[in-house]
Amino acid sequence: MEETITFWLDNKICSGFKIAEIGTQTLVSYRDKYYIVVKGAALMKGVRPLYYSKTSMPLLWKKAMRGILPPPVAAIEHGEDDFLPITTSTKKERTVMNNTTVSVSGPSEELPQTSTLQQSAAKKTVSAKGGATDLKPVKIAQSVVSTTCPYCNHKQDLPFEKGKSGKPFFVACIRCSTEFAVRFVPVTLYQAQVAAFK
């Protein structure tokens, strides 16, 4: 007589027949489908219970149905700390570079040109460090901005003072005498954006 097993299947308790058992897993037949039950619940595949038919069943379970069981797997016992993974820090430690100036102790007869180059390089680094507090923001001295007519592609220069506020304004083309809108946009130098109106 076959053994009856009750198990959880899709939020309800079902009773099926035990077909085979391998370790802690049990193969149960319920309504012409085969379910693998572990600790009183059917294995799930996503949100649905995992089931097999006779043709789709894995070879291991087919052999278990015939009575051919796999050899028992001995549990591997590990030492406490020998096989545990070591946690590592992903933060990279930065090394601080020491700023050293090149100093020439005495004039060398073999390389007089390189010693003078090293002295001038040392003077430049010192003057750059000392002059950093004296730097002022540099304003771009741009008097004209070139524009292109969107109708006839004629290039013309407009005075910078006319649109330095960044607001759009209208300009009449010199060649075709049609008006178009222009706005100055600050890039490295000021560029003009144009728009055609019909």
C-alpha positions as CSV (number, residue, x, y, z in Angstrom):
1,M,0.0,0.0,0.0
2,E,1.3,3.5,-0.9
3,E,2.0,6.0,1.8
4,T,-0.2,9.2,1.8
5,I,1.5,12.5,2.4
6,T,-0.2,15.9,3.1
7,F,1.6,19.0,1.9
8,W,1.1,22.6,1.0
9,L,0.3,23.2,-2.6
10,D,-0.7,26.6,-3.9
11,N,-2.1,28.0,-0.6
12,K,-4.0,24.8,0.3
13,I,-3.3,21.5,1.9
14,C,-3.4,18.5,-0.4
15,S,-2.9,14.8,0.1
16,G,-0.9,12.7,-2.4
17,F,0.9,9.4,-2.7
18,K,4.5,9.1,-1.9
19,I,6.4,7.7,-4.9
20,A,10.1,8.1,-4.0
21,E,12.3,9.8,-1.6
22,I,15.8,11.2,-2.0
23,G,17.4,12.8,1.0
24,T,15.0,15.4,2.4
25,Q,13.0,15.6,-0.9
26,T,10.0,13.5,-1.6
27,L,8.3,12.8,-4.9
28,V,4.5,12.9,-4.5
29,S,1.8,12.0,-7.1
30,Y,-1.3,14.3,-6.9
31,R,-3.9,14.4,-9.7
32,D,-1.7,12.8,-12.3
33,K,1.1,15.3,-11.7
34,Y,4.3,14.7,-9.7
35,Y,5.4,17.3,-7.2
36,I,8.7,17.5,-5.2
37,V,7.9,18.1,-1.5
38,V,10.4,19.5,0.9
39,K,9.5,20.1,4.6
40,G,5.8,19.7,4.0
41,A,5.5,22.1,1.0
42,A,5.8,21.7,-2.7
43,L,8.8,23.3,-4.5
44,M,7.9,26.5,-6.2
45,K,8.9,27.8,-9.6
46,G,8.4,31.5,-9.3
47,V,4.9,31.9,-7.9
48,R,3.5,28.6,-9.2
49,P,4.2,25.1,-7.8
50,L,6.8,23.1,-9.7
51,Y,5.3,19.9,-11.2
52,Y,6.4,17.2,-13.6
53,S,4.6,14.7,-15.9
54,K,6.0,11.2,-16.4
55,T,7.7,12.3,-19.6
56,S,9.1,15.6,-18.3
57,M,10.5,14.2,-15.0
58,P,14.2,14.5,-14.4
59,L,16.3,11.3,-14.9
60,L,17.2,11.2,-11.2
61,W,13.6,10.9,-10.1
62,K,12.8,8.4,-12.9
63,K,15.5,6.1,-11.5
64,A,14.2,6.7,-8.0
65,M,10.8,5.5,-9.1
66,R,12.3,2.2,-10.4
67,G,14.2,1.8,-7.0
68,I,17.6,2.9,-8.2
69,L,18.6,5.5,-5.6
70,P,21.7,7.6,-5.8
71,P,24.5,7.0,-3.3
72,P,24.1,8.9,-0.1
73,V,26.1,12.1,0.0
74,A,28.2,12.4,3.1
75,A,28.1,15.8,4.7
76,I,31.3,17.6,4.5
77,E,32.4,19.1,7.8
78,H,34.6,22.1,7.7
79,G,36.6,23.8,10.4
80,E,35.2,26.9,12.0
81,D,37.4,29.6,10.4
82,D,39.4,27.8,7.7
83,F,36.9,27.8,4.9
84,L,34.9,30.9,5.7
85,P,35.2,33.7,3.1
86,I,37.3,36.7,4.1
87,T,35.6,40.0,4.0
88,T,37.6,42.6,2.1
89,S,37.2,46.3,1.9
90,T,36.4,47.7,-1.5
91,K,37.6,51.2,-0.5
92,K,41.0,52.0,-2.0
93,E,43.5,53.7,0.2
94,R,45.0,56.8,-1.3
95,T,48.7,57.5,-0.9
96,V,49.5,61.1,-0.3
97,M,52.2,62.5,-2.7
98,N,54.8,64.7,-1.0
99,N,55.4,67.9,-2.9
100,T,59.2,68.2,-3.2
101,T,61.0,70.9,-5.1
102,V,64.1,70.0,-7.0
103,S,67.1,71.7,-5.6
104,V,70.6,71.7,-7.2
105,S,73.4,71.4,-4.6
106,G,76.1,72.6,-6.9
107,P,76.9,73.2,-10.5
108,S,77.8,70.1,-12.4
109,E,80.4,70.2,-15.1
110,E,78.9,67.3,-17.1
111,L,75.4,68.6,-17.6
112,P,75.3,72.4,-17.3
113,Q,72.2,72.8,-19.5
114,T,70.0,70.3,-17.5
115,S,70.9,72.0,-14.2
116,T,69.8,75.4,-15.5
117,L,66.5,73.8,-16.8
118,Q,65.9,72.3,-13.4
119,Q,66.5,75.6,-11.7
120,S,64.1,77.4,-14.0
121,A,61.5,74.7,-13.5
122,A,61.8,75.1,-9.7
123,K,61.4,78.8,-10.0
124,K,58.3,78.4,-12.1
125,T,56.7,76.1,-9.5
126,V,57.5,78.5,-6.7
127,S,56.2,81.5,-8.6
128,A,53.0,79.6,-9.6
129,K,52.3,78.7,-6.0
130,G,53.0,82.1,-4.7
131,G,51.0,83.8,-7.5
132,A,47.9,81.7,-7.0
133,T,46.4,84.3,-4.6
134,D,47.0,87.1,-7.1
135,L,44.9,85.5,-9.9
136,K,41.8,87.4,-11.0
137,P,39.0,86.1,-13.3
138,V,39.8,86.8,-16.9
139,K,37.0,88.5,-18.9
140,I,36.8,87.7,-22.6
141,A,37.3,90.7,-24.7
142,Q,35.0,90.0,-27.6
143,S,33.7,92.9,-29.6
144,V,31.7,91.1,-32.3
145,V,29.7,87.9,-32.6
146,S,29.3,86.3,-36.1
147,T,25.8,85.2,-37.1
148,T,24.4,83.5,-40.1
149,C,21.1,84.4,-41.7
150,P,18.7,81.3,-41.6
151,Y,17.1,82.3,-44.9
152,C,20.1,83.0,-47.2
153,N,23.0,81.7,-45.1
154,H,24.8,85.1,-45.3
155,K,27.3,85.6,-42.5
156,Q,27.4,89.0,-40.7
157,D,29.0,90.3,-37.6
158,L,26.9,91.9,-34.8
159,P,28.3,94.1,-32.0
160,F,28.6,92.2,-28.7
161,E,27.1,95.1,-26.7
162,K,23.7,94.6,-28.5
163,G,23.0,91.2,-27.0
164,K,25.3,90.7,-24.1
165,S,22.4,90.3,-21.6
166,G,21.5,87.0,-23.2
167,K,18.0,88.1,-24.2
168,P,16.9,87.4,-27.8
169,F,16.5,90.4,-30.2
170,F,15.6,90.9,-33.9
171,V,18.1,91.7,-36.7
172,A,17.5,92.4,-40.4
173,C,19.8,90.5,-42.8
174,I,22.0,92.8,-44.9
175,R,21.6,90.7,-48.1
176,C,18.0,89.6,-48.1
177,S,16.6,92.2,-45.7
178,T,14.4,89.7,-43.7
179,E,14.3,89.8,-40.0
180,F,15.4,86.9,-37.7
181,A,15.8,86.4,-34.0
182,V,19.3,86.3,-32.5
183,R,20.4,85.4,-29.0
184,F,24.0,85.3,-27.7
185,V,25.0,82.2,-25.9
186,P,28.2,82.0,-23.8
187,V,30.4,79.1,-24.8
188,T,34.2,79.5,-24.8
189,L,33.5,82.6,-26.9
190,Y,30.0,83.9,-27.4
191,Q,28.1,82.2,-30.2
192,A,24.8,83.4,-31.7
193,Q,21.7,81.2,-32.0
194,V,19.4,82.3,-34.8
195,A,15.7,81.5,-35.5
196,A,13.7,82.1,-38.6
197,F,10.1,83.4,-38.6
198,K,7.7,83.2,-41.6
